Amino acid sequence: MRRLSGILLAASFIIMFGVIPARAEVTLTPFIGALFKGDLPNSKADYGASATFMGGGIFGAEILFNYAPRFVPASATTPAVAQAGLMGNLVVGVPIGGDAGKSVKPYVTGGIGLFRATAKKNDFFDRITSNDFAYNLGGGVMAFFNDHIGIRGDLRYVRTLRDDNSSDLFLKKGDLNFWRWNIGPSFRF
């Protein structure tokens, strides 16, 4: 499992950083949003940030971090569970109106990364943590009001992956899936 995890992580970074040319458009987006549907009984608030690197206006890569502090609420018998994720994604976007000034860029994205769930029973016991791989697929729109400031919104499907300890190199679909929407200001450099 550790070997496979290392191979997948290394491949993700090679793919993600291998598509970035010397002259790239960088977009930073802090966001708020929600996790919903799929295996979740109700919506969960999340927030985070993404850094998108677009080369040539069409192809690029993205690093996305999210945190959902109340992924599973506490009950009388179970502790609260927080969720955090770190994904590396490939992005294909079509700039309408160019890469500078007022413009709109619809895009599709997909990638793989870490899905981490953490629970803390109480102050006397250590945290219980689960680290899994997950993938996400989706799309959205970046709209810029000038050269540097805009807004971004997207919708993504997220599914965990599991290792069934077989000799296969590939992970199998995991037990958890849900949708995520996010919106936030974008800063283009």
PyMOL CGO cylinders between C-alpha atoms (Angstrom):
from pymol import cmd
from pymol.cgo import CYLINDER

trace = [
    CYLINDER, 0.00, 0.00, 0.00, 2.78, 2.45, 0.87, 0.3, 1, 1, 1, 1, 1, 1,
    CYLINDER, 2.78, 2.45, 0.87, 4.61, 1.73, -2.36, 0.3, 1, 1, 1, 1, 1, 1,
    CYLINDER, 4.61, 1.73, -2.36, 1.44, 2.21, -4.41, 0.3, 1, 1, 1, 1, 1, 1,
    CYLINDER, 1.44, 2.21, -4.41, 0.64, 5.41, -2.50, 0.3, 1, 1, 1, 1, 1, 1,
    CYLINDER, 0.64, 5.41, -2.50, 4.12, 6.77, -3.22, 0.3, 1, 1, 1, 1, 1, 1,
    CYLINDER, 4.12, 6.77, -3.22, 3.86, 5.89, -6.91, 0.3, 1, 1, 1, 1, 1, 1,
    CYLINDER, 3.86, 5.89, -6.91, 0.45, 7.58, -7.25, 0.3, 1, 1, 1, 1, 1, 1,
    CYLINDER, 0.45, 7.58, -7.25, 1.61, 10.70, -5.40, 0.3, 1, 1, 1, 1, 1, 1,
    CYLINDER, 1.61, 10.70, -5.40, 4.77, 10.99, -7.51, 0.3, 1, 1, 1, 1, 1, 1,
    CYLINDER, 4.77, 10.99, -7.51, 2.79, 10.48, -10.74, 0.3, 1, 1, 1, 1, 1, 1,
    CYLINDER, 2.79, 10.48, -10.74, 0.28, 13.15, -9.70, 0.3, 1, 1, 1, 1, 1, 1,
    CYLINDER, 0.28, 13.15, -9.70, 3.01, 15.74, -9.14, 0.3, 1, 1, 1, 1, 1, 1,
    CYLINDER, 3.01, 15.74, -9.14, 4.83, 14.85, -12.38, 0.3, 1, 1, 1, 1, 1, 1,
    CYLINDER, 4.83, 14.85, -12.38, 1.61, 15.22, -14.35, 0.3, 1, 1, 1, 1, 1, 1,
    CYLINDER, 1.61, 15.22, -14.35, 0.60, 18.38, -12.52, 0.3, 1, 1, 1, 1, 1, 1,
    CYLINDER, 0.60, 18.38, -12.52, 3.90, 20.22, -12.76, 0.3, 1, 1, 1, 1, 1, 1,
    CYLINDER, 3.90, 20.22, -12.76, 4.91, 18.77, -16.13, 0.3, 1, 1, 1, 1, 1, 1,
    CYLINDER, 4.91, 18.77, -16.13, 2.30, 20.86, -17.99, 0.3, 1, 1, 1, 1, 1, 1,
    CYLINDER, 2.30, 20.86, -17.99, 3.37, 24.24, -16.61, 0.3, 1, 1, 1, 1, 1, 1,
    CYLINDER, 3.37, 24.24, -16.61, 5.36, 26.28, -19.15, 0.3, 1, 1, 1, 1, 1, 1,
    CYLINDER, 5.36, 26.28, -19.15, 7.77, 29.07, -18.21, 0.3, 1, 1, 1, 1, 1, 1,
    CYLINDER, 7.77, 29.07, -18.21, 5.05, 31.71, -18.84, 0.3, 1, 1, 1, 1, 1, 1,
    CYLINDER, 5.05, 31.71, -18.84, 2.00, 30.65, -16.87, 0.3, 1, 1, 1, 1, 1, 1,
    CYLINDER, 2.00, 30.65, -16.87, -1.11, 32.44, -15.70, 0.3, 1, 1, 1, 1, 1, 1,
    CYLINDER, -1.11, 32.44, -15.70, -1.50, 31.89, -11.95, 0.3, 1, 1, 1, 1, 1, 1,
    CYLINDER, -1.50, 31.89, -11.95, -4.90, 32.25, -10.30, 0.3, 1, 1, 1, 1, 1, 1,
    CYLINDER, -4.90, 32.25, -10.30, -5.37, 32.09, -6.51, 0.3, 1, 1, 1, 1, 1, 1,
    CYLINDER, -5.37, 32.09, -6.51, -8.90, 31.48, -5.22, 0.3, 1, 1, 1, 1, 1, 1,
    CYLINDER, -8.90, 31.48, -5.22, -9.99, 31.27, -1.57, 0.3, 1, 1, 1, 1, 1, 1,
    CYLINDER, -9.99, 31.27, -1.57, -13.46, 29.69, -1.46, 0.3, 1, 1, 1, 1, 1, 1,
    CYLINDER, -13.46, 29.69, -1.46, -16.45, 28.66, 0.59, 0.3, 1, 1, 1, 1, 1, 1,
    CYLINDER, -16.45, 28.66, 0.59, -18.91, 25.99, -0.39, 0.3, 1, 1, 1, 1, 1, 1,
    CYLINDER, -18.91, 25.99, -0.39, -20.65, 22.80, 0.60, 0.3, 1, 1, 1, 1, 1, 1,
    CYLINDER, -20.65, 22.80, 0.60, -20.39, 19.04, 0.32, 0.3, 1, 1, 1, 1, 1, 1,
    CYLINDER, -20.39, 19.04, 0.32, -23.74, 17.42, -0.53, 0.3, 1, 1, 1, 1, 1, 1,
    CYLINDER, -23.74, 17.42, -0.53, -25.68, 14.45, -1.97, 0.3, 1, 1, 1, 1, 1, 1,
    CYLINDER, -25.68, 14.45, -1.97, -24.10, 11.07, -2.64, 0.3, 1, 1, 1, 1, 1, 1,
    CYLINDER, -24.10, 11.07, -2.64, -23.45, 9.27, 0.64, 0.3, 1, 1, 1, 1, 1, 1,
    CYLINDER, -23.45, 9.27, 0.64, -23.92, 12.39, 2.78, 0.3, 1, 1, 1, 1, 1, 1,
    CYLINDER, -23.92, 12.39, 2.78, -27.30, 12.63, 4.55, 0.3, 1, 1, 1, 1, 1, 1,
    CYLINDER, -27.30, 12.63, 4.55, -27.19, 16.46, 4.52, 0.3, 1, 1, 1, 1, 1, 1,
    CYLINDER, -27.19, 16.46, 4.52, -24.99, 19.32, 3.33, 0.3, 1, 1, 1, 1, 1, 1,
    CYLINDER, -24.99, 19.32, 3.33, -21.69, 20.07, 5.04, 0.3, 1, 1, 1, 1, 1, 1,
    CYLINDER, -21.69, 20.07, 5.04, -19.99, 23.47, 4.87, 0.3, 1, 1, 1, 1, 1, 1,
    CYLINDER, -19.99, 23.47, 4.87, -16.42, 23.55, 3.63, 0.3, 1, 1, 1, 1, 1, 1,
    CYLINDER, -16.42, 23.55, 3.63, -13.80, 26.14, 2.79, 0.3, 1, 1, 1, 1, 1, 1,
    CYLINDER, -13.80, 26.14, 2.79, -10.33, 26.22, 1.33, 0.3, 1, 1, 1, 1, 1, 1,
    CYLINDER, -10.33, 26.22, 1.33, -8.18, 27.59, -1.46, 0.3, 1, 1, 1, 1, 1, 1,
    CYLINDER, -8.18, 27.59, -1.46, -6.87, 26.67, -4.87, 0.3, 1, 1, 1, 1, 1, 1,
    CYLINDER, -6.87, 26.67, -4.87, -3.89, 27.71, -6.97, 0.3, 1, 1, 1, 1, 1, 1,
    CYLINDER, -3.89, 27.71, -6.97, -4.39, 27.25, -10.72, 0.3, 1, 1, 1, 1, 1, 1,
    CYLINDER, -4.39, 27.25, -10.72, -1.53, 27.44, -13.23, 0.3, 1, 1, 1, 1, 1, 1,
    CYLINDER, -1.53, 27.44, -13.23, -2.70, 27.86, -16.85, 0.3, 1, 1, 1, 1, 1, 1,
    CYLINDER, -2.70, 27.86, -16.85, -0.21, 27.61, -19.70, 0.3, 1, 1, 1, 1, 1, 1,
    CYLINDER, -0.21, 27.61, -19.70, -1.10, 28.84, -23.15, 0.3, 1, 1, 1, 1, 1, 1,
    CYLINDER, -1.10, 28.84, -23.15, -4.58, 29.77, -21.92, 0.3, 1, 1, 1, 1, 1, 1,
    CYLINDER, -4.58, 29.77, -21.92, -6.06, 26.29, -22.39, 0.3, 1, 1, 1, 1, 1, 1,
    CYLINDER, -6.06, 26.29, -22.39, -4.16, 23.61, -20.44, 0.3, 1, 1, 1, 1, 1, 1,
    CYLINDER, -4.16, 23.61, -20.44, -3.08, 23.80, -16.85, 0.3, 1, 1, 1, 1, 1, 1,
    CYLINDER, -3.08, 23.80, -16.85, -2.83, 22.31, -13.40, 0.3, 1, 1, 1, 1, 1, 1,
    CYLINDER, -2.83, 22.31, -13.40, -4.33, 23.06, -10.02, 0.3, 1, 1, 1, 1, 1, 1,
    CYLINDER, -4.33, 23.06, -10.02, -3.62, 22.42, -6.36, 0.3, 1, 1, 1, 1, 1, 1,
    CYLINDER, -3.62, 22.42, -6.36, -6.77, 22.45, -4.23, 0.3, 1, 1, 1, 1, 1, 1,
    CYLINDER, -6.77, 22.45, -4.23, -7.07, 22.28, -0.44, 0.3, 1, 1, 1, 1, 1, 1,
    CYLINDER, -7.07, 22.28, -0.44, -10.43, 22.00, 1.34, 0.3, 1, 1, 1, 1, 1, 1,
    CYLINDER, -10.43, 22.00, 1.34, -11.52, 21.60, 4.95, 0.3, 1, 1, 1, 1, 1, 1,
    CYLINDER, -11.52, 21.60, 4.95, -14.95, 20.59, 6.27, 0.3, 1, 1, 1, 1, 1, 1,
    CYLINDER, -14.95, 20.59, 6.27, -14.86, 20.96, 10.09, 0.3, 1, 1, 1, 1, 1, 1,
    CYLINDER, -14.86, 20.96, 10.09, -18.24, 19.25, 10.63, 0.3, 1, 1, 1, 1, 1, 1,
    CYLINDER, -18.24, 19.25, 10.63, -18.05, 16.41, 8.11, 0.3, 1, 1, 1, 1, 1, 1,
    CYLINDER, -18.05, 16.41, 8.11, -19.76, 14.12, 10.66, 0.3, 1, 1, 1, 1, 1, 1,
    CYLINDER, -19.76, 14.12, 10.66, -21.30, 15.86, 13.69, 0.3, 1, 1, 1, 1, 1, 1,
    CYLINDER, -21.30, 15.86, 13.69, -20.69, 14.51, 17.19, 0.3, 1, 1, 1, 1, 1, 1,
    CYLINDER, -20.69, 14.51, 17.19, -23.34, 12.35, 18.81, 0.3, 1, 1, 1, 1, 1, 1,
    CYLINDER, -23.34, 12.35, 18.81, -23.69, 10.76, 22.25, 0.3, 1, 1, 1, 1, 1, 1,
    CYLINDER, -23.69, 10.76, 22.25, -21.71, 7.71, 21.12, 0.3, 1, 1, 1, 1, 1, 1,
    CYLINDER, -21.71, 7.71, 21.12, -19.36, 9.02, 18.41, 0.3, 1, 1, 1, 1, 1, 1,
    CYLINDER, -19.36, 9.02, 18.41, -16.97, 11.96, 18.17, 0.3, 1, 1, 1, 1, 1, 1,
    CYLINDER, -16.97, 11.96, 18.17, -17.19, 14.68, 15.53, 0.3, 1, 1, 1, 1, 1, 1,
    CYLINDER, -17.19, 14.68, 15.53, -15.23, 14.03, 12.33, 0.3, 1, 1, 1, 1, 1, 1,
    CYLINDER, -15.23, 14.03, 12.33, -13.47, 16.73, 10.30, 0.3, 1, 1, 1, 1, 1, 1,
    CYLINDER, -13.47, 16.73, 10.30, -12.47, 16.21, 6.66, 0.3, 1, 1, 1, 1, 1, 1,
    CYLINDER, -12.47, 16.21, 6.66, -9.54, 17.73, 4.79, 0.3, 1, 1, 1, 1, 1, 1,
    CYLINDER, -9.54, 17.73, 4.79, -8.42, 17.18, 1.24, 0.3, 1, 1, 1, 1, 1, 1,
    CYLINDER, -8.42, 17.18, 1.24, -5.43, 18.03, -0.92, 0.3, 1, 1, 1, 1, 1, 1,
    CYLINDER, -5.43, 18.03, -0.92, -5.92, 17.38, -4.64, 0.3, 1, 1, 1, 1, 1, 1,
    CYLINDER, -5.92, 17.38, -4.64, -3.75, 17.78, -7.69, 0.3, 1, 1, 1, 1, 1, 1,
    CYLINDER, -3.75, 17.78, -7.69, -5.85, 18.37, -10.82, 0.3, 1, 1, 1, 1, 1, 1,
    CYLINDER, -5.85, 18.37, -10.82, -5.46, 18.85, -14.52, 0.3, 1, 1, 1, 1, 1, 1,
    CYLINDER, -5.46, 18.85, -14.52, -7.49, 21.76, -15.95, 0.3, 1, 1, 1, 1, 1, 1,
    CYLINDER, -7.49, 21.76, -15.95, -8.70, 22.43, -19.49, 0.3, 1, 1, 1, 1, 1, 1,
    CYLINDER, -8.70, 22.43, -19.49, -10.22, 25.90, -19.90, 0.3, 1, 1, 1, 1, 1, 1,
    CYLINDER, -10.22, 25.90, -19.90, -11.32, 27.92, -22.91, 0.3, 1, 1, 1, 1, 1, 1,
    CYLINDER, -11.32, 27.92, -22.91, -10.68, 31.66, -22.49, 0.3, 1, 1, 1, 1, 1, 1,
    CYLINDER, -10.68, 31.66, -22.49, -13.49, 33.76, -23.94, 0.3, 1, 1, 1, 1, 1, 1,
    CYLINDER, -13.49, 33.76, -23.94, -12.30, 37.34, -24.33, 0.3, 1, 1, 1, 1, 1, 1,
    CYLINDER, -12.30, 37.34, -24.33, -8.59, 36.48, -24.04, 0.3, 1, 1, 1, 1, 1, 1,
    CYLINDER, -8.59, 36.48, -24.04, -6.24, 35.86, -21.15, 0.3, 1, 1, 1, 1, 1, 1,
    CYLINDER, -6.24, 35.86, -21.15, -6.13, 39.48, -19.97, 0.3, 1, 1, 1, 1, 1, 1,
    CYLINDER, -6.13, 39.48, -19.97, -8.69, 42.10, -19.00, 0.3, 1, 1, 1, 1, 1, 1,
    CYLINDER, -8.69, 42.10, -19.00, -12.37, 41.24, -18.83, 0.3, 1, 1, 1, 1, 1, 1,
    CYLINDER, -12.37, 41.24, -18.83, -12.76, 37.58, -19.70, 0.3, 1, 1, 1, 1, 1, 1,
    CYLINDER, -12.76, 37.58, -19.70, -14.67, 34.41, -18.96, 0.3, 1, 1, 1, 1, 1, 1,
    CYLINDER, -14.67, 34.41, -18.96, -13.06, 30.97, -18.79, 0.3, 1, 1, 1, 1, 1, 1,
    CYLINDER, -13.06, 30.97, -18.79, -15.30, 27.87, -18.56, 0.3, 1, 1, 1, 1, 1, 1,
    CYLINDER, -15.30, 27.87, -18.56, -13.22, 24.82, -17.60, 0.3, 1, 1, 1, 1, 1, 1,
    CYLINDER, -13.22, 24.82, -17.60, -13.30, 21.11, -16.83, 0.3, 1, 1, 1, 1, 1, 1,
    CYLINDER, -13.30, 21.11, -16.83, -11.03, 19.58, -14.22, 0.3, 1, 1, 1, 1, 1, 1,
    CYLINDER, -11.03, 19.58, -14.22, -10.12, 16.25, -12.71, 0.3, 1, 1, 1, 1, 1, 1,
    CYLINDER, -10.12, 16.25, -12.71, -7.46, 14.82, -10.49, 0.3, 1, 1, 1, 1, 1, 1,
    CYLINDER, -7.46, 14.82, -10.49, -6.42, 12.68, -7.55, 0.3, 1, 1, 1, 1, 1, 1,
    CYLINDER, -6.42, 12.68, -7.55, -5.22, 13.42, -4.05, 0.3, 1, 1, 1, 1, 1, 1,
    CYLINDER, -5.22, 13.42, -4.05, -5.47, 12.91, -0.32, 0.3, 1, 1, 1, 1, 1, 1,
    CYLINDER, -5.47, 12.91, -0.32, -8.80, 12.52, 1.53, 0.3, 1, 1, 1, 1, 1, 1,
    CYLINDER, -8.80, 12.52, 1.53, -8.25, 12.76, 5.28, 0.3, 1, 1, 1, 1, 1, 1,
    CYLINDER, -8.25, 12.76, 5.28, -10.85, 12.25, 8.01, 0.3, 1, 1, 1, 1, 1, 1,
    CYLINDER, -10.85, 12.25, 8.01, -9.95, 13.05, 11.64, 0.3, 1, 1, 1, 1, 1, 1,
    CYLINDER, -9.95, 13.05, 11.64, -11.88, 12.41, 14.86, 0.3, 1, 1, 1, 1, 1, 1,
    CYLINDER, -11.88, 12.41, 14.86, -10.96, 13.29, 18.42, 0.3, 1, 1, 1, 1, 1, 1,
    CYLINDER, -10.96, 13.29, 18.42, -12.75, 11.41, 21.18, 0.3, 1, 1, 1, 1, 1, 1,
    CYLINDER, -12.75, 11.41, 21.18, -11.75, 13.72, 24.01, 0.3, 1, 1, 1, 1, 1, 1,
    CYLINDER, -11.75, 13.72, 24.01, -8.73, 15.46, 25.50, 0.3, 1, 1, 1, 1, 1, 1,
    CYLINDER, -8.73, 15.46, 25.50, -7.37, 12.23, 27.05, 0.3, 1, 1, 1, 1, 1, 1,
    CYLINDER, -7.37, 12.23, 27.05, -7.14, 10.19, 23.83, 0.3, 1, 1, 1, 1, 1, 1,
    CYLINDER, -7.14, 10.19, 23.83, -5.25, 10.70, 20.59, 0.3, 1, 1, 1, 1, 1, 1,
    CYLINDER, -5.25, 10.70, 20.59, -6.92, 11.64, 17.37, 0.3, 1, 1, 1, 1, 1, 1,
    CYLINDER, -6.92, 11.64, 17.37, -8.20, 8.88, 15.10, 0.3, 1, 1, 1, 1, 1, 1,
    CYLINDER, -8.20, 8.88, 15.10, -7.15, 9.58, 11.52, 0.3, 1, 1, 1, 1, 1, 1,
    CYLINDER, -7.15, 9.58, 11.52, -7.91, 7.95, 8.19, 0.3, 1, 1, 1, 1, 1, 1,
    CYLINDER, -7.91, 7.95, 8.19, -5.86, 8.82, 5.09, 0.3, 1, 1, 1, 1, 1, 1,
    CYLINDER, -5.86, 8.82, 5.09, -7.23, 7.68, 1.74, 0.3, 1, 1, 1, 1, 1, 1,
    CYLINDER, -7.23, 7.68, 1.74, -6.82, 8.59, -1.88, 0.3, 1, 1, 1, 1, 1, 1,
    CYLINDER, -6.82, 8.59, -1.88, -9.75, 10.19, -3.69, 0.3, 1, 1, 1, 1, 1, 1,
    CYLINDER, -9.75, 10.19, -3.69, -10.47, 11.54, -7.14, 0.3, 1, 1, 1, 1, 1, 1,
    CYLINDER, -10.47, 11.54, -7.14, -12.58, 14.47, -8.28, 0.3, 1, 1, 1, 1, 1, 1,
    CYLINDER, -12.58, 14.47, -8.28, -14.13, 15.39, -11.63, 0.3, 1, 1, 1, 1, 1, 1,
    CYLINDER, -14.13, 15.39, -11.63, -16.02, 18.56, -12.45, 0.3, 1, 1, 1, 1, 1, 1,
    CYLINDER, -16.02, 18.56, -12.45, -16.11, 21.94, -14.05, 0.3, 1, 1, 1, 1, 1, 1,
    CYLINDER, -16.11, 21.94, -14.05, -16.81, 25.59, -13.50, 0.3, 1, 1, 1, 1, 1, 1,
    CYLINDER, -16.81, 25.59, -13.50, -16.36, 29.15, -14.65, 0.3, 1, 1, 1, 1, 1, 1,
    CYLINDER, -16.36, 29.15, -14.65, -13.79, 31.85, -13.89, 0.3, 1, 1, 1, 1, 1, 1,
    CYLINDER, -13.79, 31.85, -13.89, -14.99, 35.38, -14.74, 0.3, 1, 1, 1, 1, 1, 1,
    CYLINDER, -14.99, 35.38, -14.74, -12.59, 38.31, -14.49, 0.3, 1, 1, 1, 1, 1, 1,
    CYLINDER, -12.59, 38.31, -14.49, -13.65, 41.97, -14.16, 0.3, 1, 1, 1, 1, 1, 1,
    CYLINDER, -13.65, 41.97, -14.16, -10.16, 43.27, -15.05, 0.3, 1, 1, 1, 1, 1, 1,
    CYLINDER, -10.16, 43.27, -15.05, -6.60, 41.93, -15.40, 0.3, 1, 1, 1, 1, 1, 1,
    CYLINDER, -6.60, 41.93, -15.40, -6.37, 40.69, -11.82, 0.3, 1, 1, 1, 1, 1, 1,
    CYLINDER, -6.37, 40.69, -11.82, -9.73, 40.37, -9.99, 0.3, 1, 1, 1, 1, 1, 1,
    CYLINDER, -9.73, 40.37, -9.99, -12.61, 38.03, -10.70, 0.3, 1, 1, 1, 1, 1, 1,
    CYLINDER, -12.61, 38.03, -10.70, -14.90, 35.37, -9.31, 0.3, 1, 1, 1, 1, 1, 1,
    CYLINDER, -14.90, 35.37, -9.31, -14.86, 31.60, -9.65, 0.3, 1, 1, 1, 1, 1, 1,
    CYLINDER, -14.86, 31.60, -9.65, -17.44, 28.90, -9.06, 0.3, 1, 1, 1, 1, 1, 1,
    CYLINDER, -17.44, 28.90, -9.06, -17.35, 25.19, -9.66, 0.3, 1, 1, 1, 1, 1, 1,
    CYLINDER, -17.35, 25.19, -9.66, -19.07, 21.86, -9.10, 0.3, 1, 1, 1, 1, 1, 1,
    CYLINDER, -19.07, 21.86, -9.10, -17.16, 18.60, -8.58, 0.3, 1, 1, 1, 1, 1, 1,
    CYLINDER, -17.16, 18.60, -8.58, -17.89, 14.94, -7.94, 0.3, 1, 1, 1, 1, 1, 1,
    CYLINDER, -17.89, 14.94, -7.94, -15.60, 13.37, -5.30, 0.3, 1, 1, 1, 1, 1, 1,
    CYLINDER, -15.60, 13.37, -5.30, -15.10, 9.65, -4.65, 0.3, 1, 1, 1, 1, 1, 1,
    CYLINDER, -15.10, 9.65, -4.65, -12.70, 7.91, -2.29, 0.3, 1, 1, 1, 1, 1, 1,
    CYLINDER, -12.70, 7.91, -2.29, -10.45, 5.09, -3.47, 0.3, 1, 1, 1, 1, 1, 1,
    CYLINDER, -10.45, 5.09, -3.47, -9.42, 1.98, -1.58, 0.3, 1, 1, 1, 1, 1, 1,
    CYLINDER, -9.42, 1.98, -1.58, -6.65, -0.59, -1.67, 0.3, 1, 1, 1, 1, 1, 1,
    CYLINDER, -6.65, -0.59, -1.67, -7.98, -4.15, -1.45, 0.3, 1, 1, 1, 1, 1, 1,
    CYLINDER, -7.98, -4.15, -1.45, -4.46, -5.52, -0.80, 0.3, 1, 1, 1, 1, 1, 1,
    CYLINDER, -4.46, -5.52, -0.80, -4.42, -7.36, -4.10, 0.3, 1, 1, 1, 1, 1, 1,
    CYLINDER, -4.42, -7.36, -4.10, -1.46, -7.38, -6.45, 0.3, 1, 1, 1, 1, 1, 1,
    CYLINDER, -1.46, -7.38, -6.45, -3.22, -4.90, -8.78, 0.3, 1, 1, 1, 1, 1, 1,
    CYLINDER, -3.22, -4.90, -8.78, -1.48, -1.58, -9.30, 0.3, 1, 1, 1, 1, 1, 1,
    CYLINDER, -1.48, -1.58, -9.30, -4.76, 0.33, -9.38, 0.3, 1, 1, 1, 1, 1, 1,
    CYLINDER, -4.76, 0.33, -9.38, -6.97, 1.33, -6.49, 0.3, 1, 1, 1, 1, 1, 1,
    CYLINDER, -6.97, 1.33, -6.49, -10.64, 0.38, -6.48, 0.3, 1, 1, 1, 1, 1, 1,
    CYLINDER, -10.64, 0.38, -6.48, -13.60, 2.70, -5.97, 0.3, 1, 1, 1, 1, 1, 1,
    CYLINDER, -13.60, 2.70, -5.97, -14.10, 3.45, -2.30, 0.3, 1, 1, 1, 1, 1, 1,
    CYLINDER, -14.10, 3.45, -2.30, -17.25, 3.53, -0.22, 0.3, 1, 1, 1, 1, 1, 1,
    CYLINDER, -17.25, 3.53, -0.22, -17.76, 7.30, -0.01, 0.3, 1, 1, 1, 1, 1, 1,
    CYLINDER, -17.76, 7.30, -0.01, -18.90, 9.67, -2.75, 0.3, 1, 1, 1, 1, 1, 1,
    CYLINDER, -18.90, 9.67, -2.75, -20.43, 13.15, -2.75, 0.3, 1, 1, 1, 1, 1, 1,
    CYLINDER, -20.43, 13.15, -2.75, -20.64, 16.42, -4.68, 0.3, 1, 1, 1, 1, 1, 1,
    CYLINDER, -20.64, 16.42, -4.68, -18.88, 19.69, -3.83, 0.3, 1, 1, 1, 1, 1, 1,
    CYLINDER, -18.88, 19.69, -3.83, -19.72, 23.24, -4.93, 0.3, 1, 1, 1, 1, 1, 1,
    CYLINDER, -19.72, 23.24, -4.93, -17.45, 26.21, -4.25, 0.3, 1, 1, 1, 1, 1, 1,
    CYLINDER, -17.45, 26.21, -4.25, -17.45, 29.93, -4.95, 0.3, 1, 1, 1, 1, 1, 1,
    CYLINDER, -17.45, 29.93, -4.95, -14.89, 32.61, -4.21, 0.3, 1, 1, 1, 1, 1, 1,
    CYLINDER, -14.89, 32.61, -4.21, -12.92, 35.63, -5.41, 0.3, 1, 1, 1, 1, 1, 1,
    CYLINDER, -12.92, 35.63, -5.41, -10.10, 34.96, -7.87, 0.3, 1, 1, 1, 1, 1, 1,
    CYLINDER, -10.10, 34.96, -7.87, -6.81, 36.81, -8.09, 0.3, 1, 1, 1, 1, 1, 1,
    CYLINDER, -6.81, 36.81, -8.09, -4.92, 36.45, -11.38, 0.3, 1, 1, 1, 1, 1, 1,
    CYLINDER, -4.92, 36.45, -11.38, -1.18, 37.09, -11.73, 0.3, 1, 1, 1, 1, 1, 1,
]
cmd.load_cgo(trace, "trace")
